[in-house]
Amino acid sequence: IKDRYGVADDKIHVFMNSINMRLFKPNETLRPIPGRIITVGRLENVKRLDVLIRAISMLEGDHNELVVVGEGSKRESLEALAKELGVKTHFYGRVPNTILPEMLIQSEVFVLSSGTEGNPKALMEAMGAGRPCVATDVPGSRDLIQHGSNGMLSALDAESIAANIQRLQSEDGLAEKCGEAAADFARKNFDINKNLDREAELLKSLIAAP
């Protein structure tokens, strides 16, 4: 907008998607289950869950499992791939928001393996819940994740995704650091009540402008 239309910086206001931070927040009474990896999204090609399943098959140890939340036309082929590769995978379909935060918190790592993204709400909710996240380095996701700080950015291939999951599982303190930073980033940027207040203040200023 700035370059194409010559709009001044102080005239541009960016609002991200918002989430209910009363639901999607850390819960110290729940502990992640070692080896449990979760993803949330449509079971369609753009989400590249086949790549995620292949990535999990590359992880060290036999305790890893994948939790998939979402529905779509690729469920049958994804189930077949998981069985073929020996990846323990649970397909839950759609899950209400009253249950999803607990599922996120009880997972060791959240992964978003999409080939493209907009403003990914599933990633925002996982960050709000304080999960260490791995996301592919695509527009939308890279706007939220600072690699090695509040999460991990991965190339699109299974090997890179697997390597980043493995780092979070094995590198001392990294998962905790990324999870805490992700929750802090979410509180500052995704809170629906704070963002509604910001939008209201902007509208008031526009109405009051001469």
C-alpha positions as CSV (number, residue, x, y, z in Angstrom):
1,I,0.0,0.0,0.0
2,K,2.8,2.3,0.9
3,D,4.8,1.7,-2.3
4,R,1.9,1.3,-4.7
5,Y,-0.4,4.2,-3.5
6,G,2.1,6.4,-1.6
7,V,0.2,6.2,1.7
8,A,2.1,7.6,4.7
9,D,3.2,5.2,7.5
10,D,1.0,6.9,10.1
11,K,-2.1,6.3,7.9
12,I,-1.6,2.5,7.9
13,H,-3.0,0.4,10.7
14,V,-2.5,-3.4,10.6
15,F,-4.9,-5.7,12.5
16,M,-4.2,-9.4,12.7
17,N,-6.7,-12.1,13.3
18,S,-7.8,-12.3,16.9
19,I,-8.3,-15.2,19.3
20,N,-10.1,-15.7,22.6
21,M,-7.2,-15.4,25.1
22,R,-9.5,-16.6,27.9
23,L,-9.6,-20.0,26.2
24,F,-6.2,-20.2,24.4
25,K,-3.7,-19.6,27.2
26,P,-1.2,-21.6,29.1
27,N,-2.4,-23.9,31.9
28,E,0.2,-24.9,34.4
29,T,-2.0,-27.8,35.7
30,L,-1.7,-29.7,32.4
31,R,1.6,-31.2,31.1
32,P,2.5,-32.1,27.5
33,I,2.7,-35.8,26.7
34,P,6.2,-36.6,25.5
35,G,6.3,-37.3,21.7
36,R,2.8,-36.0,21.0
37,I,2.7,-33.7,18.0
38,I,-0.5,-31.9,17.0
39,T,-1.7,-30.1,13.9
40,V,-5.0,-28.3,13.3
41,G,-6.4,-27.5,9.9
42,R,-8.3,-28.7,6.8
43,L,-7.3,-32.1,5.5
44,E,-6.5,-30.8,2.0
45,N,-3.4,-30.6,-0.2
46,V,-2.5,-27.1,0.7
47,K,-2.0,-28.1,4.3
48,R,0.6,-30.7,3.2
49,L,-0.2,-33.2,6.0
50,D,1.4,-35.9,4.0
51,V,4.7,-34.1,4.4
52,L,4.1,-33.8,8.1
53,I,3.4,-37.5,8.4
54,R,6.6,-38.3,6.5
55,A,8.5,-35.9,8.8
56,I,7.3,-37.7,11.9
57,S,8.3,-41.0,10.5
58,M,11.9,-39.6,10.4
59,L,12.0,-38.7,14.1
60,E,14.2,-40.6,16.5
61,G,12.5,-43.0,18.9
62,D,9.3,-44.9,18.7
63,H,7.2,-42.8,21.2
64,N,6.1,-40.1,18.7
65,E,2.5,-39.8,17.7
66,L,0.5,-37.3,15.6
67,V,-2.8,-35.7,16.6
68,V,-4.8,-34.3,13.7
69,V,-7.7,-31.9,14.3
70,G,-9.8,-31.1,11.3
71,E,-11.7,-32.6,8.4
72,G,-11.3,-32.8,4.7
73,S,-11.3,-34.9,1.5
74,K,-7.7,-36.3,2.1
75,R,-8.4,-38.1,5.3
76,E,-8.6,-41.5,3.8
77,S,-5.3,-41.2,1.9
78,L,-3.6,-39.6,5.0
79,E,-4.7,-42.5,7.1
80,A,-3.3,-44.9,4.6
81,L,0.0,-43.1,4.4
82,A,0.3,-43.0,8.2
83,K,-0.3,-46.8,8.4
84,E,2.2,-47.4,5.6
85,L,4.9,-45.4,7.3
86,G,4.1,-46.7,10.8
87,V,3.2,-43.3,12.2
88,K,0.7,-43.6,15.1
89,T,-1.9,-41.0,14.1
90,H,-5.2,-40.0,15.7
91,F,-7.7,-38.2,13.5
92,Y,-10.2,-36.3,15.6
93,G,-12.2,-34.4,13.0
94,R,-13.6,-31.1,14.2
95,V,-13.1,-30.2,17.8
96,P,-15.0,-27.5,19.7
97,N,-13.0,-24.5,21.1
98,T,-13.9,-25.6,24.6
99,I,-11.8,-28.8,24.2
100,L,-9.1,-27.7,21.7
101,P,-7.0,-25.6,24.2
102,E,-6.5,-28.7,26.4
103,M,-5.5,-30.8,23.4
104,L,-2.9,-28.2,22.4
105,I,-1.4,-27.9,25.9
106,Q,-1.2,-31.7,26.2
107,S,0.9,-31.9,23.0
108,E,4.6,-31.4,23.0
109,V,4.9,-29.5,19.7
110,F,2.4,-27.9,17.3
111,V,3.2,-28.0,13.6
112,L,1.8,-26.1,10.7
113,S,3.1,-27.6,7.4
114,S,1.1,-25.5,4.9
115,G,2.4,-24.5,1.5
116,T,0.7,-21.2,1.8
117,E,-1.0,-19.3,4.6
118,G,-2.9,-16.1,5.1
119,N,-3.1,-15.1,8.8
120,P,-3.1,-18.6,10.3
121,K,-5.6,-18.7,13.3
122,A,-4.6,-22.3,14.2
123,L,-1.0,-21.1,14.7
124,M,-2.2,-18.2,16.7
125,E,-4.2,-20.4,19.0
126,A,-1.3,-22.8,19.5
127,M,0.9,-19.8,20.4
128,G,-1.7,-18.5,22.8
129,A,-1.7,-21.8,24.5
130,G,2.0,-21.6,25.0
131,R,3.0,-24.4,22.7
132,P,6.4,-24.5,21.0
133,C,5.5,-24.3,17.3
134,V,7.1,-25.3,14.0
135,A,5.7,-23.6,10.9
136,T,6.8,-23.6,7.3
137,D,8.6,-20.4,6.2
138,V,5.7,-18.9,4.2
139,P,4.0,-15.5,4.2
140,G,1.5,-15.4,7.1
141,S,3.4,-17.8,9.3
142,R,6.7,-16.0,9.1
143,D,4.8,-12.8,10.2
144,L,4.2,-14.5,13.6
145,I,7.2,-16.7,14.2
146,Q,10.7,-15.4,14.8
147,H,12.9,-18.5,14.3
148,G,14.5,-19.8,17.4
149,S,12.8,-17.1,19.6
150,N,9.1,-17.8,19.8
151,G,9.0,-20.8,17.5
152,M,10.8,-22.5,14.6
153,L,10.5,-21.7,10.9
154,S,11.1,-24.6,8.5
155,A,11.7,-25.2,4.8
156,L,8.9,-27.0,3.0
157,D,10.5,-30.4,2.9
158,A,9.9,-33.2,5.5
159,E,13.6,-33.4,6.5
160,S,13.6,-29.7,7.6
161,I,10.3,-30.1,9.5
162,A,11.6,-33.2,11.2
163,A,14.8,-31.5,12.2
164,N,13.0,-28.6,13.8
165,I,10.7,-30.9,15.7
166,Q,13.7,-32.8,16.9
167,R,15.4,-29.7,18.1
168,L,12.4,-28.7,20.2
169,Q,12.3,-32.2,21.6
170,S,16.0,-32.6,22.4
171,E,17.6,-29.1,22.9
172,D,17.7,-28.2,26.5
173,G,15.3,-25.4,27.3
174,L,14.4,-24.5,23.7
175,A,10.8,-25.7,23.8
176,E,10.1,-23.9,27.1
177,K,11.7,-20.7,25.8
178,C,9.7,-20.8,22.5
179,G,6.5,-21.7,24.3
180,E,6.7,-18.8,26.8
181,A,7.7,-16.3,24.1
182,A,4.8,-17.5,21.9
183,A,2.3,-17.0,24.6
184,D,3.7,-13.5,25.3
185,F,3.5,-12.6,21.6
186,A,-0.1,-13.8,21.5
187,R,-1.1,-11.8,24.6
188,K,0.3,-8.6,23.0
189,N,-1.0,-9.1,19.4
190,F,-3.9,-11.6,19.2
191,D,-6.2,-10.8,22.1
192,I,-9.6,-10.2,20.6
193,N,-10.7,-7.7,23.4
194,K,-7.5,-5.6,23.0
195,N,-7.8,-5.6,19.2
196,L,-11.5,-4.6,19.3
197,D,-10.6,-1.7,21.6
198,R,-7.8,-0.7,19.1
199,E,-10.2,-0.8,16.2
200,A,-12.8,1.2,18.1
201,E,-10.3,3.9,19.0
202,L,-9.2,4.1,15.4
203,L,-12.8,4.5,14.2
204,K,-13.5,7.1,16.8
205,S,-10.4,9.1,15.7
206,L,-11.6,8.9,12.0
207,I,-15.1,10.1,12.9
208,A,-13.6,13.0,15.0
209,A,-11.2,14.0,12.3
210,P,-12.1,17.3,10.5
